[in-house]
Amino acid sequence: MKVSRCTGCALVSTGEIAFGVVILLASLPLLRQPSLAEAADNAADTAAASAAGQYQALVKEYEAAQQEFSRAYGAARTDEERQKLSEKYPQPQAWSRRLLELVRKNPKTQVAADALIWVVTNDRYGENLDEALEILLQDHVEDEKLGQVAQMLVYSNAKHPETALEILLQKNPHHEVQGKARFSLGLVNRSQDKNAEAEKLFEQVIDRFGDIQNYRGTLADAARGQLFEMRNLAIGKIAPEIEGEDLDGKSFKLSDYRGKIVVLDFWGDW
């Protein structure tokens, strides 16, 4: 290296400086701009994270409102106070509208599916129910979380719950969804006096989906209970034998009163 000495410095020829810069750059990792596809993926990931955060925030807001109402209602001392509080009950419709707006901005995503499931299961009597259910069955019919939707449809104001349940049976591949949809369709058919169809569905639940957990016990337990009521407790059926003690402690059987008019009063304390 050719160096000219001077006070406090060293001079290096121009050519040698250029050569050193080349070596330095060659030793650095290559830097490049992301491709259009990568940029699009990154933007989609950011948007999905943002949408998921908005969904979680709305759900937590609703839950907080419910908890606050429960605390206030529990602290109320008079019927008048409780009546005023009841008028301020946090209705799910307000959150349903905001969740549907989130769905429209993020269609066919998992966030949209979760938001629609929330609307259908929480806002079962609101004006947003049918719209949410239609989108859910069109864009997310194979979602594994639709078992809870199948259960709630029986206890909702959906216009055609039987149609929605039949779509789930045709298009959703998941074992739990299939079982719950069958059981719920059996309940709908029974309410419409389609007893033969209902019995068939309950028998299918016992044979093929009995292992699925229900509110109390399994779906098999629930289906057996429905079949027992239909086959033994329906109007026109002979009542099953009942044995017990009367108010005086005397044992009796229901069959002892055959041919007489009997009033059975069932009650409970929960």
C-alpha positions in Angstrom: 0.0 0.0 0.0 1.3 3.4 -0.9 0.9 5.8 2.0 2.1 9.4 2.3 2.8 10.4 5.9 1.4 13.6 7.3 0.6 14.9 10.8 -2.3 12.8 12.2 -3.4 11.3 8.9 -2.6 8.7 6.2 -3.3 9.3 2.5 -4.3 6.3 0.4 -4.5 6.3 -3.3 -7.9 6.7 -5.0 -7.7 3.3 -6.6 -7.0 1.6 -3.4 -10.0 3.3 -1.7 -12.3 2.1 -4.5 -11.0 -1.4 -4.1 -11.6 -1.4 -0.4 -15.2 -0.2 -0.8 -15.9 -3.0 -3.2 -14.5 -5.5 -0.7 -16.6 -4.0 2.1 -19.8 -4.1 0.0 -19.2 -7.6 -1.0 -18.9 -8.7 2.6 -22.3 -7.2 3.5 -25.5 -9.4 3.2 -27.5 -8.8 0.1 -30.3 -6.3 0.6 -33.4 -6.5 -1.7 -36.9 -5.1 -1.9 -39.7 -7.6 -1.2 -41.6 -8.9 -4.2 -45.2 -7.8 -4.9 -46.5 -11.1 -3.7 -44.6 -10.9 -0.5 -45.7 -7.3 0.1 -49.3 -8.4 -0.5 -48.9 -11.3 2.0 -47.5 -9.0 4.6 -50.3 -6.5 4.1 -52.8 -9.3 4.4 -51.2 -10.6 7.6 -51.3 -7.1 9.1 -55.0 -6.6 8.1 -55.9 -10.0 9.6 -54.2 -9.2 12.9 -56.0 -5.8 13.0 -59.4 -7.5 12.2 -58.8 -10.1 14.9 -58.0 -7.4 17.4 -61.2 -5.5 16.6 -63.2 -8.7 17.0 -61.7 -9.5 20.3 -62.2 -5.9 21.5 -65.9 -6.0 20.6 -66.4 -9.3 22.4 -64.7 -8.1 25.5 -66.6 -4.9 25.4 -69.9 -6.8 25.4 -68.8 -9.1 28.2 -67.7 -6.2 30.3 -71.1 -4.6 29.7 -72.8 -7.8 30.8 -70.7 -8.0 33.9 -71.3 -4.4 34.9 -75.0 -4.9 34.5 -74.9 -8.0 36.7 -73.0 -6.2 39.4 -75.4 -3.3 39.4 -78.5 -5.5 39.3 -77.2 -7.6 42.2 -76.6 -4.4 44.2 -80.1 -3.1 43.6 -82.2 -3.0 46.7 -85.7 -2.4 45.4 -87.9 -3.6 42.6 -88.0 -0.1 41.2 -84.2 0.0 41.0 -84.2 -3.4 39.3 -86.9 -2.3 36.8 -84.9 0.8 35.8 -81.8 -1.3 35.4 -83.6 -3.9 33.2 -84.3 -1.1 30.7 -80.5 -0.6 30.4 -79.7 -4.3 29.8 -76.9 -4.5 27.2 -78.7 -5.9 24.2 -76.5 -7.9 21.8 -78.1 -6.2 18.7 -75.8 -3.1 19.1 -72.7 -5.4 19.0 -74.1 -7.5 16.2 -74.3 -4.5 13.9 -70.7 -3.6 14.5 -69.6 -7.2 14.0 -71.4 -7.5 10.7 -69.6 -4.3 9.6 -66.4 -6.0 10.5 -67.4 -9.1 8.4 -68.2 -6.9 5.4 -64.7 -5.4 5.6 -63.0 -8.8 6.0 -65.1 -11.3 4.0 -64.3 -15.0 3.9 -61.7 -14.8 6.7 -61.7 -16.7 10.0 -62.4 -13.5 11.8 -65.6 -13.1 9.7 -66.6 -16.7 10.6 -66.1 -16.1 14.3 -68.0 -12.8 14.2 -70.9 -14.4 12.4 -71.0 -17.3 14.8 -71.1 -14.8 17.7 -74.1 -13.0 16.1 -76.0 -16.2 15.5 -75.5 -17.6 18.9 -75.9 -14.4 20.9 -78.4 -12.4 19.0 -80.9 -15.2 18.4 -83.9 -13.0 18.3 -82.5 -9.9 16.6 -82.9 -8.4 13.2 -79.3 -9.3 12.2 -79.8 -13.1 12.7 -80.9 -14.1 9.3 -78.3 -12.0 7.4 -75.5 -13.4 9.6 -76.8 -17.0 9.1 -77.0 -16.6 5.4 -73.4 -15.3 5.1 -72.2 -18.0 7.5 -73.7 -20.9 5.5 -72.5 -19.4 2.2 -68.9 -18.6 3.1 -68.1 -20.7 6.1 -70.3 -23.8 6.0 -67.4 -26.1 6.6 -66.2 -24.4 9.8 -65.7 -26.8 12.7 -67.2 -24.4 15.2 -70.7 -24.6 13.7 -71.9 -27.2 16.2 -72.9 -24.4 18.6 -74.8 -22.7 15.7 -76.7 -25.9 15.1 -77.7 -26.1 18.8 -78.8 -22.5 19.0 -80.9 -22.5 15.8 -83.6 -24.5 17.7 -84.0 -21.6 20.2 -84.0 -18.7 17.8 -86.2 -16.7 15.5 -84.4 -17.9 12.4 -86.9 -18.0 9.5 -86.1 -21.5 8.3 -84.0 -23.3 10.9 -84.7 -26.7 9.3 -83.2 -25.5 6.0 -80.0 -24.3 7.7 -79.6 -27.5 9.6 -80.1 -29.6 6.4 -77.4 -27.5 4.7 -75.0 -28.3 7.6 -75.8 -32.0 7.3 -75.0 -31.9 3.6 -71.9 -29.7 3.6 -70.1 -29.7 7.0 -67.7 -32.6 7.4 -67.1 -32.4 11.1 -68.3 -35.2 13.4 -69.5 -32.9 16.2 -71.4 -30.6 13.8 -73.1 -33.5 12.1 -74.3 -34.9 15.5 -75.5 -31.6 16.8 -77.2 -30.7 13.6 -79.0 -34.1 13.5 -80.2 -33.7 17.1 -81.4 -30.1 16.5 -83.2 -31.1 13.3 -84.9 -33.9 15.3 -86.1 -31.3 17.8 -87.4 -29.0 15.0 -89.2 -31.9 13.3 -90.8 -32.9 16.6 -92.0 -29.4 17.2 -93.7 -29.5 13.7 -95.3 -32.9 14.5 -93.0 -34.7 12.0 -92.5 -37.5 14.5 -91.3 -40.2 12.1 -88.5 -38.0 10.8 -87.7 -36.9 14.3 -87.4 -40.5 15.6 -85.1 -41.5 12.7 -82.8 -38.6 13.5 -82.7 -39.3 17.2 -81.9 -43.0 16.5 -79.0 -41.9 14.1 -77.6 -39.7 16.9 -77.6 -42.6 19.4 -76.0 -45.0 16.9 -73.4 -42.7 15.3 -72.9 -39.6 17.4 -73.7 -40.6 21.0 -70.2 -39.8 22.2 -70.6 -36.0 21.7 -71.0 -34.0 24.8 -74.3 -32.0 25.3 -75.4 -29.6 27.9 -76.0 -32.4 30.4 -74.4 -35.7 29.5 -74.0 -36.8 25.9 -76.1 -36.4 22.8 -77.1 -40.1 23.2 -78.6 -39.4 26.6 -80.5 -36.4 25.2 -81.7 -38.4 22.2 -82.9 -41.3 24.4 -84.8 -38.9 26.5 -86.6 -37.4 23.4 -87.5 -40.9 22.2 -88.8 -41.9 25.6 -91.1 -38.9 25.7 -92.3 -39.4 22.2 -93.1 -43.1 22.7 -94.4 -43.0 26.2 -95.5 -39.6 27.3 -97.2 -38.2 24.3 -101.0 -37.5 24.3 -102.9 -40.8 23.8 -100.1 -43.0 25.2 -100.5 -45.1 28.3 -98.6 -43.4 31.2 -95.6 -45.4 32.5 -95.9 -46.9 35.9 -95.2 -44.6 38.8 -94.6 -45.8 42.4 -94.3 -43.6 45.5 -95.8 -42.6 48.8 -98.8 -40.3 49.3 -98.9 -37.5 51.9 -99.8 -40.0 54.6 -96.8 -42.1 53.8 -98.9 -44.9 52.2 -97.3 -46.6 49.2 -99.2 -46.5 45.9 -98.9 -47.2 42.2 -100.3 -45.2 39.4 -101.8 -48.4 37.9 -104.0 -48.7 41.1 -106.0 -45.8 39.7 -106.5 -47.2 36.2 -109.9 -46.2 34.9 -110.1 -43.2 37.2 -109.4 -39.5 36.4 -105.9 -38.7 37.8 -104.1 -35.4 37.9 -100.3 -35.6 38.0 -98.5 -32.5 39.2 -94.8 -32.4 38.5 -92.7 -29.6 40.1 -89.2 -28.9 41.1 -87.1 -26.4 43.0 -83.9 -25.1 41.3 
